[in-house]
């Protein structure tokens, strides 16, 4: 497999993981807005302090 093919495989797997996480978020929070879904998704990869500073999203209060 070429380096480009490997990189594409990693990108596709990362996308699949994000889609699964987003599906979980939609099941847990069916009335959430697209913005809230995006913040919950981001909060699974970004540390809580940075989420608070960058987006005003308190993971401890709002959850993932």
N, CA, C and O atoms as CSV, one atom per row, in Angstrom:
chain,resi,resn,atom,element,x,y,z
A,1,UNK,N,N,0.850,-1.175,0.000
A,1,UNK,CA,C,0.000,0.000,0.000
A,1,UNK,C,C,0.902,1.246,0.000
A,1,UNK,O,O,1.882,1.312,0.741
A,2,UNK,N,N,0.561,2.207,-0.823
A,2,UNK,CA,C,1.368,3.424,-0.898
A,2,UNK,C,C,1.102,4.314,0.323
A,2,UNK,O,O,0.081,4.152,0.991
A,3,UNK,N,N,2.000,5.241,0.615
A,3,UNK,CA,C,1.762,6.170,1.728
A,3,UNK,C,C,0.449,6.943,1.556
A,3,UNK,O,O,-0.265,7.179,2.530
A,4,UNK,N,N,0.142,7.326,0.345
A,4,UNK,CA,C,-1.104,8.047,0.099
A,4,UNK,C,C,-2.319,7.171,0.416
A,4,UNK,O,O,-3.297,7.646,0.994
A,5,UNK,N,N,-2.255,5.896,0.039
A,5,UNK,CA,C,-3.353,4.972,0.340
A,5,UNK,C,C,-3.497,4.770,1.843
A,5,UNK,O,O,-4.613,4.699,2.358
A,6,UNK,N,N,-2.379,4.676,2.540
A,6,UNK,CA,C,-2.421,4.522,4.003
A,6,UNK,C,C,-3.061,5.741,4.653
A,6,UNK,O,O,-3.898,5.618,5.548
A,7,UNK,N,N,-2.654,6.917,4.191
A,7,UNK,CA,C,-3.217,8.151,4.731
A,7,UNK,C,C,-4.713,8.232,4.478
A,7,UNK,O,O,-5.469,8.656,5.352
A,8,UNK,N,N,-5.140,7.832,3.299
A,8,UNK,CA,C,-6.566,7.829,2.983
A,8,UNK,C,C,-7.317,6.831,3.857
A,8,UNK,O,O,-8.440,7.104,4.283
A,9,UNK,N,N,-6.720,5.699,4.123
A,9,UNK,CA,C,-7.349,4.691,4.998
A,9,UNK,C,C,-7.523,5.254,6.411
A,9,UNK,O,O,-8.580,5.084,7.018
A,10,UNK,N,N,-6.500,5.918,6.933
A,10,UNK,CA,C,-6.576,6.533,8.272
A,10,UNK,C,C,-7.651,7.610,8.291
A,10,UNK,O,O,-8.431,7.696,9.240
A,11,UNK,N,N,-7.694,8.437,7.237
A,11,UNK,CA,C,-8.711,9.484,7.166
A,11,UNK,C,C,-10.114,8.884,7.173
A,11,UNK,O,O,-11.003,9.383,7.864
A,12,UNK,N,N,-10.309,7.832,6.417
A,12,UNK,CA,C,-11.618,7.181,6.350
A,12,UNK,C,C,-12.001,6.569,7.698
A,12,UNK,O,O,-13.159,6.644,8.109
A,13,UNK,N,N,-11.044,5.973,8.374
A,13,UNK,CA,C,-11.330,5.400,9.695
A,13,UNK,C,C,-11.667,6.488,10.713
A,13,UNK,O,O,-12.578,6.320,11.523
A,14,UNK,N,N,-10.938,7.596,10.672
A,14,UNK,CA,C,-11.243,8.715,11.570
A,14,UNK,C,C,-12.645,9.248,11.305
A,14,UNK,O,O,-13.382,9.560,12.241
A,15,UNK,N,N,-13.009,9.352,10.045
A,15,UNK,CA,C,-14.345,9.814,9.691
A,15,UNK,C,C,-15.413,8.846,10.220
A,15,UNK,O,O,-16.447,9.276,10.732
A,16,UNK,N,N,-15.160,7.560,10.095
A,16,UNK,CA,C,-16.109,6.560,10.588
A,16,UNK,C,C,-16.281,6.671,12.100
A,16,UNK,O,O,-17.399,6.575,12.606
A,17,UNK,N,N,-15.185,6.871,12.819
A,17,UNK,CA,C,-15.257,7.028,14.276
A,17,UNK,C,C,-16.079,8.258,14.635
A,17,UNK,O,O,-16.900,8.208,15.552
A,18,UNK,N,N,-15.869,9.357,13.926
A,18,UNK,CA,C,-16.632,10.574,14.194
A,18,UNK,C,C,-18.117,10.372,13.895
A,18,UNK,O,O,-18.969,10.861,14.636
A,19,UNK,N,N,-18.426,9.669,12.832
A,19,UNK,CA,C,-19.826,9.403,12.492
A,19,UNK,C,C,-20.496,8.533,13.555
A,19,UNK,O,O,-21.652,8.765,13.910
A,20,UNK,N,N,-19.779,7.542,14.056
A,20,UNK,CA,C,-20.328,6.707,15.132
A,20,UNK,C,C,-20.551,7.525,16.399
A,20,UNK,O,O,-21.570,7.368,17.071
A,21,UNK,N,N,-19.602,8.394,16.724
A,21,UNK,CA,C,-19.744,9.242,17.906
A,21,UNK,C,C,-20.931,10.193,17.731
A,21,UNK,O,O,-21.687,10.423,18.675
A,22,UNK,N,N,-21.093,10.740,16.540
A,22,UNK,CA,C,-22.219,11.638,16.290
A,22,UNK,C,C,-23.548,10.889,16.388
A,22,UNK,O,O,-24.525,11.435,16.900
A,23,UNK,N,N,-23.595,9.668,15.913
A,23,UNK,CA,C,-24.813,8.855,16.043
A,23,UNK,C,C,-25.145,8.620,17.514
A,23,UNK,O,O,-26.311,8.672,17.905
A,24,UNK,N,N,-24.125,8.363,18.328
A,24,UNK,CA,C,-24.328,8.180,19.767
A,24,UNK,C,C,-24.869,9.460,20.396
A,24,UNK,O,O,-25.774,9.414,21.230
A,25,UNK,N,N,-24.316,10.591,19.997
A,25,UNK,CA,C,-24.772,11.882,20.532
A,25,UNK,C,C,-26.236,12.114,20.167
A,25,UNK,O,O,-27.023,12.558,21.003
A,26,UNK,N,N,-26.597,11.818,18.934
A,26,UNK,CA,C,-27.982,12.012,18.492
A,26,UNK,C,C,-28.950,11.096,19.239
A,26,UNK,O,O,-30.089,11.481,19.504
A,27,UNK,N,N,-28.508,9.899,19.575
A,27,UNK,CA,C,-29.362,8.988,20.357
A,27,UNK,C,C,-29.522,9.476,21.798
A,27,UNK,O,O,-30.614,9.403,22.361
A,28,UNK,N,N,-28.454,9.964,22.383
A,28,UNK,CA,C,-28.501,10.421,23.775
A,28,UNK,C,C,-29.185,11.777,23.935
A,28,UNK,O,O,-29.770,12.068,24.978
A,29,UNK,N,N,-29.106,12.603,22.886
A,29,UNK,CA,C,-29.651,13.964,22.941
A,29,UNK,C,C,-30.471,14.234,21.681
A,29,UNK,O,O,-30.044,15.005,20.822
A,30,UNK,N,N,-31.644,13.607,21.559
A,30,UNK,CA,C,-32.414,13.686,20.306
A,30,UNK,C,C,-32.900,15.092,19.962
A,30,UNK,O,O,-33.152,15.372,18.790
A,31,UNK,N,N,-33.038,15.976,20.930
A,31,UNK,CA,C,-33.531,17.324,20.659
A,31,UNK,C,C,-32.409,18.351,20.523
A,31,UNK,O,O,-32.671,19.554,20.498
A,32,UNK,N,N,-31.172,17.891,20.435
A,32,UNK,CA,C,-30.041,18.813,20.364
A,32,UNK,C,C,-29.966,19.489,18.996
A,32,UNK,O,O,-30.369,18.923,17.980
A,33,UNK,N,N,-29.447,20.699,19.000
A,33,UNK,CA,C,-29.265,21.455,17.759
A,33,UNK,C,C,-27.992,20.969,17.063
A,33,UNK,O,O,-27.160,20.311,17.687
A,34,UNK,N,N,-27.835,21.287,15.782
A,34,UNK,CA,C,-26.582,20.918,15.102
A,34,UNK,C,C,-25.348,21.509,15.797
A,34,UNK,O,O,-24.310,20.850,15.870
A,35,UNK,N,N,-25.450,22.736,16.305
A,35,UNK,CA,C,-24.311,23.343,17.012
A,35,UNK,C,C,-23.978,22.550,18.270
A,35,UNK,O,O,-22.812,22.264,18.542
A,36,UNK,N,N,-25.009,22.197,19.033
A,36,UNK,CA,C,-24.796,21.417,20.251
A,36,UNK,C,C,-24.194,20.047,19.918
A,36,UNK,O,O,-23.311,19.568,20.631
A,37,UNK,N,N,-24.658,19.431,18.864
A,37,UNK,CA,C,-24.095,18.147,18.451
A,37,UNK,C,C,-22.617,18.288,18.106
A,37,UNK,O,O,-21.801,17.447,18.482
A,38,UNK,N,N,-22.278,19.359,17.385
A,38,UNK,CA,C,-20.882,19.592,17.018
A,38,UNK,C,C,-20.016,19.834,18.250
A,38,UNK,O,O,-18.886,19.352,18.323
A,39,UNK,N,N,-20.550,20.584,19.224
A,39,UNK,CA,C,-19.797,20.837,20.455
A,39,UNK,C,C,-19.622,19.558,21.268
A,39,UNK,O,O,-18.548,19.308,21.815
A,40,UNK,N,N,-20.662,18.764,21.345
A,40,UNK,CA,C,-20.546,17.496,22.072
A,40,UNK,C,C,-19.534,16.574,21.391
A,40,UNK,O,O,-18.766,15.884,22.062
A,41,UNK,N,N,-19.536,16.567,20.063
A,41,UNK,CA,C,-18.573,15.760,19.323
A,41,UNK,C,C,-17.150,16.261,19.582
A,41,UNK,O,O,-16.253,15.469,19.870
A,42,UNK,N,N,-16.951,17.550,19.483
A,42,UNK,CA,C,-15.617,18.127,19.723
A,42,UNK,C,C,-15.147,17.857,21.142
A,42,UNK,O,O,-13.959,17.631,21.374
A,43,UNK,N,N,-16.073,17.880,22.089
A,43,UNK,CA,C,-15.688,17.699,23.494
A,43,UNK,C,C,-15.183,16.289,23.787
A,43,UNK,O,O,-14.604,16.042,24.844
A,44,UNK,N,N,-15.399,15.381,22.869
A,44,UNK,CA,C,-14.866,14.019,23.057
A,44,UNK,C,C,-13.384,13.938,22.734
A,44,UNK,O,O,-12.718,12.969,23.097
A,45,UNK,N,N,-12.861,14.965,22.045
A,45,UNK,CA,C,-11.441,14.967,21.668
A,45,UNK,C,C,-10.662,16.137,22.264
A,45,UNK,O,O,-9.436,16.090,22.356
A,46,UNK,N,N,-11.374,17.180,22.667
A,46,UNK,CA,C,-10.711,18.383,23.188
A,46,UNK,C,C,-10.877,18.415,24.695
A,46,UNK,O,O,-11.959,18.138,25.212
A,47,UNK,N,N,-9.806,18.754,25.399
A,47,UNK,CA,C,-9.851,18.774,26.868
A,47,UNK,C,C,-10.852,19.821,27.359
A,47,UNK,O,O,-11.051,20.847,26.708
A,48,UNK,N,N,-11.486,19.559,28.515
A,48,UNK,CA,C,-12.553,20.427,29.022
A,48,UNK,C,C,-12.159,21.898,29.182
A,48,UNK,O,O,-12.964,22.782,28.890
A,49,UNK,N,N,-10.951,22.167,29.634
A,49,UNK,CA,C,-10.541,23.553,29.834
A,49,UNK,C,C,-10.513,24.318,28.510
A,49,UNK,O,O,-10.935,25.473,28.447
A,50,UNK,N,N,-10.017,23.676,27.460
A,50,UNK,CA,C,-9.967,24.318,26.157
A,50,UNK,C,C,-11.371,24.476,25.578
A,50,UNK,O,O,-11.656,25.491,24.942
A,51,UNK,N,N,-12.244,23.510,25.778
A,51,UNK,CA,C,-13.627,23.633,25.317
A,51,UNK,C,C,-14.285,24.845,25.958
A,51,UNK,O,O,-15.020,25.580,25.299
A,52,UNK,N,N,-14.021,25.051,27.236
A,52,UNK,CA,C,-14.614,26.185,27.944
A,52,UNK,C,C,-14.055,27.498,27.410
A,52,UNK,O,O,-14.811,28.431,27.141
A,53,UNK,N,N,-12.746,27.576,27.256
A,53,UNK,CA,C,-12.129,28.823,26.781
A,53,UNK,C,C,-12.506,29.129,25.336
A,53,UNK,O,O,-12.809,30.275,25.006
A,54,UNK,N,N,-12.490,28.133,24.488
A,54,UNK,CA,C,-12.706,28.354,23.059
A,54,UNK,C,C,-14.178,28.505,22.677
A,54,UNK,O,O,-14.521,29.310,21.811
A,55,UNK,N,N,-15.043,27.727,23.326
A,55,UNK,CA,C,-16.438,27.668,22.893
A,55,UNK,C,C,-17.450,28.000,23.980
A,55,UNK,O,O,-18.645,28.093,23.701
A,56,UNK,N,N,-16.989,28.178,25.218
A,56,UNK,CA,C,-17.920,28.423,26.304
A,56,UNK,C,C,-18.736,27.182,26.658
A,56,UNK,O,O,-19.810,27.292,27.250
A,57,UNK,N,N,-18.237,26.020,26.302
A,57,UNK,CA,C,-18.942,24.746,26.543
A,57,UNK,C,C,-18.336,24.077,27.774
A,57,UNK,O,O,-17.187,23.635,27.765
A,58,UNK,N,N,-19.141,24.018,28.830
A,58,UNK,CA,C,-18.664,23.400,30.079
A,58,UNK,C,C,-19.049,21.924,30.062
A,58,UNK,O,O,-20.202,21.557,30.286
A,59,UNK,N,N,-18.072,21.111,29.797
A,59,UNK,CA,C,-18.295,19.662,29.692
A,59,UNK,C,C,-18.825,19.096,31.011
A,59,UNK,O,O,-19.664,18.195,31.017
A,60,UNK,N,N,-18.328,19.632,32.123
A,60,UNK,CA,C,-18.752,19.117,33.426
A,60,UNK,C,C,-20.247,19.410,33.680
A,60,UNK,O,O,-20.920,18.656,34.382
A,61,UNK,N,N,-20.750,20.502,33.104
A,61,UNK,CA,C,-22.135,20.876,33.303
A,61,UNK,C,C,-23.051,20.297,32.214
A,61,UNK,O,O,-24.110,19.744,32.511
A,62,UNK,N,N,-22.633,20.429,30.965
A,62,UNK,CA,C,-23.464,20.017,29.835
A,62,UNK,C,C,-23.249,18.562,29.421
A,62,UNK,O,O,-24.120,17.949,28.805
A,63,UNK,N,N,-22.098,18.025,29.759
A,63,UNK,CA,C,-21.783,16.648,29.390
A,63,UNK,C,C,-21.218,16.549,27.998
A,63,UNK,O,O,-21.031,17.547,27.302
A,64,UNK,N,N,-20.948,15.312,27.605
A,64,UNK,CA,C,-20.358,15.049,26.290
A,64,UNK,C,C,-21.430,14.842,25.254
A,64,UNK,O,O,-21.123,14.608,24.085
